[in-house]
Amino acid sequence: MNSFLPIHSYQVELTVIQGRGLAAKDRHFLTRQRTTSDPFVVAFLGLDERLGQTKTCHKTLDPVWSAKFQFSVENKKRVQVPTDLSAFLSQPAASPEELQERTTIEACAMVLLKIYDEDKLTENDIMGTLIIPIPTASRTGLTTRKWYKVDNLFVPNAVGEVEVELQITPEFQRRISPKDFFPSPETFAKWSRCHTGKEQKVNEHNLVVENQDRKSYVLAVFREFSK
């Protein structure tokens, strides 16, 4: 049934699983050397829509958060998301178009992760940032799990990686109108030759609702859809 329905939006479940080798922000009380941190992550859809934050993992540079964030993105716009923010802003290129091609990928949205070291007495210290592209998915959905490098562009001593899992499920449009079944002129001409024996010209008239052969095409699609 869903094979005929357009994808309206994507339901996304993003899991911030764990980190490894993160920056040490807290000093040892005897040696005064930075040896550990109390890391937590704040997640944003885009740059400013806050999704929530993970728990704080105390005194570790290899935290395990297992925090899930759920949100929806429309299947309308596409954005160019930097795969490496430092490279995107600092790498020389022959032209802006070449820079974009070398350091970005097309996605339907992006998630910004900010890693902090929790401090009870002073302001929390930023440990680094990550950008997670939300790719478009096929009609059957998409699941990915990978490690992302912590970017050090705005935090010079940022190091380490964060493991993130994405589960993307398409949501199909439920309100159906005749326009959803408008074939291209080429598709309509091909269907007409196969099912009516008539030779159809490839022109815009094939997209007019009053065209009786186009009505037959729409009825055929609805019959197939209702099986």
C-alpha positions in Angstrom: 0.0 0.0 0.0 2.7 2.5 1.0 4.4 2.1 -2.4 2.0 4.6 -3.8 2.1 7.1 -1.0 4.6 10.0 -0.9 6.9 10.3 2.1 5.6 13.2 4.3 8.2 13.2 7.0 10.8 11.1 8.9 10.6 9.9 12.5 14.1 9.9 13.9 15.4 8.2 17.1 18.9 9.4 17.8 20.8 7.5 20.5 24.0 9.0 22.0 25.5 5.8 23.1 29.0 6.5 24.5 32.2 8.5 24.2 35.8 7.5 24.3 39.1 9.4 24.9 37.4 12.7 25.7 39.2 15.7 27.0 40.2 15.9 30.7 38.9 19.0 32.4 39.1 18.3 36.1 42.4 18.6 38.0 43.7 16.0 40.5 43.7 17.6 43.9 47.3 16.6 44.6 49.1 16.8 41.3 46.9 19.5 39.8 47.1 17.8 36.5 43.9 17.4 34.4 43.0 13.7 34.6 39.3 13.2 34.3 35.9 14.9 33.5 32.2 14.6 34.3 30.8 14.6 30.8 27.3 15.1 29.6 25.8 15.9 26.1 23.2 18.5 25.1 21.4 17.8 21.8 20.0 20.4 19.4 18.0 19.9 16.2 19.7 22.4 13.9 21.6 25.0 15.9 19.0 26.1 18.4 16.1 23.7 18.9 17.0 21.9 22.1 16.1 18.2 22.2 17.4 17.5 25.7 20.5 16.2 27.4 22.1 13.0 28.6 22.9 12.1 32.2 26.3 13.1 33.6 28.9 10.3 33.9 31.2 11.2 36.7 35.0 11.0 36.7 35.5 9.3 33.3 36.8 10.1 29.9 34.9 7.1 28.4 31.3 7.8 29.4 28.3 5.5 28.6 25.2 7.6 28.2 22.7 5.5 26.2 20.4 8.5 25.9 17.6 8.5 23.3 16.2 11.6 21.5 13.1 11.4 19.3 12.0 14.0 16.8 10.4 14.5 13.4 11.7 16.2 10.3 9.7 17.1 7.1 10.6 15.6 3.8 10.8 18.9 2.1 14.0 20.8 2.3 17.6 19.6 2.0 20.6 21.1 3.7 24.3 20.8 3.1 25.8 19.5 6.4 29.6 19.7 7.0 31.2 16.3 7.6 34.1 18.0 9.3 33.4 21.5 10.6 37.1 22.4 10.9 37.8 21.3 7.3 34.7 23.1 6.1 35.8 26.5 7.5 39.5 26.3 7.1 40.3 24.0 4.1 41.4 26.0 1.0 39.5 25.3 -2.2 39.3 26.6 -5.7 35.7 27.8 -5.3 32.9 27.8 -2.8 31.2 25.0 -4.9 34.3 22.8 -4.7 34.6 23.4 -0.9 31.0 22.4 -0.5 31.4 19.2 -2.6 34.5 18.1 -0.7 33.4 18.8 2.9 29.6 18.5 3.0 26.8 15.9 2.4 23.2 16.5 1.6 20.8 15.7 4.4 17.2 16.5 5.4 18.3 17.9 8.8 21.3 18.0 11.2 21.7 17.5 15.0 24.3 19.5 17.0 25.8 17.7 20.0 27.6 19.8 22.6 29.7 18.0 25.2 30.2 19.6 28.6 32.1 18.9 31.8 29.7 19.3 34.7 31.0 21.6 37.4 29.0 22.1 40.6 30.9 25.3 41.7 31.5 27.1 38.4 30.1 27.2 34.9 30.2 24.0 32.9 33.2 23.7 30.6 32.6 23.0 26.9 34.5 19.8 25.8 33.7 19.9 22.1 31.0 19.7 19.5 29.7 17.3 16.9 27.5 17.7 13.9 25.3 14.6 13.0 23.7 14.7 9.5 20.2 13.2 9.3 20.1 11.6 5.9 17.0 10.9 3.9 15.9 7.2 4.1 14.4 4.8 1.7 10.8 3.8 2.0 11.8 0.9 4.3 13.8 3.1 6.7 17.4 3.4 7.7 19.5 2.4 10.7 23.1 3.5 11.2 25.6 3.3 14.0 29.0 4.9 13.9 31.7 6.9 15.8 31.9 10.6 15.2 35.1 12.6 15.9 34.7 15.5 18.4 35.4 18.7 16.6 38.1 21.0 18.0 37.4 24.1 15.9 35.9 26.2 18.8 37.5 24.1 21.6 41.2 23.8 20.8 41.9 20.9 23.3 38.8 18.9 22.3 39.6 15.2 21.6 37.9 11.9 21.4 34.9 10.3 19.7 31.2 9.8 20.4 29.2 6.8 19.2 25.7 7.6 17.8 22.9 5.4 16.4 20.3 6.7 14.1 16.9 5.0 13.4 15.0 6.8 10.6 11.5 5.7 9.8 9.5 7.3 6.9 6.0 8.6 7.6 3.7 8.4 4.6 1.2 11.0 3.5 -2.3 9.9 4.5 -4.4 12.6 2.8 -4.6 11.6 -0.8 -5.6 13.9 -3.6 -5.8 13.4 -7.4 -2.6 15.4 -7.7 -0.7 12.7 -5.8 -1.3 10.4 -8.8 -0.4 12.8 -11.6 1.9 10.9 -13.9 4.6 12.5 -15.9 3.7 12.9 -19.6 6.2 10.1 -20.4 4.7 7.7 -17.7 1.2 8.4 -18.9 2.0 7.8 -22.6 3.7 4.5 -21.7 0.8 3.4 -19.6 -1.7 4.3 -22.3 0.1 2.3 -25.0 0.2 -0.8 -22.7 -3.3 -0.7 -21.3 -5.5 1.0 -23.9 -3.6 0.4 -27.2 -3.8 4.1 -27.9 -0.8 6.0 -29.0 -0.5 9.0 -26.6 1.5 12.1 -27.4 3.9 13.2 -24.6 2.4 16.6 -23.7 0.9 18.6 -20.8 -2.6 17.6 -21.9 -2.0 14.2 -20.4 -1.9 15.9 -17.0 -5.3 17.5 -17.3 -8.0 16.0 -15.0 -10.7 16.3 -17.6 -8.7 14.0 -20.0 -10.7 10.8 -20.0 -7.7 8.6 -20.5 -6.0 10.2 -17.6 -9.0 9.5 -15.5 -8.7 5.8 -16.4 -5.1 5.9 -15.3 -6.0 7.3 -11.9 -8.7 4.7 -11.5 -6.2 2.0 -12.3 -3.8 3.3 -9.7 -6.5 3.4 -7.1 -7.5 -0.2 -7.9 -3.9 -1.3 -7.5 -3.6 0.8 -4.3 -6.7 -0.8 -2.7 -5.6 -4.4 -3.2 
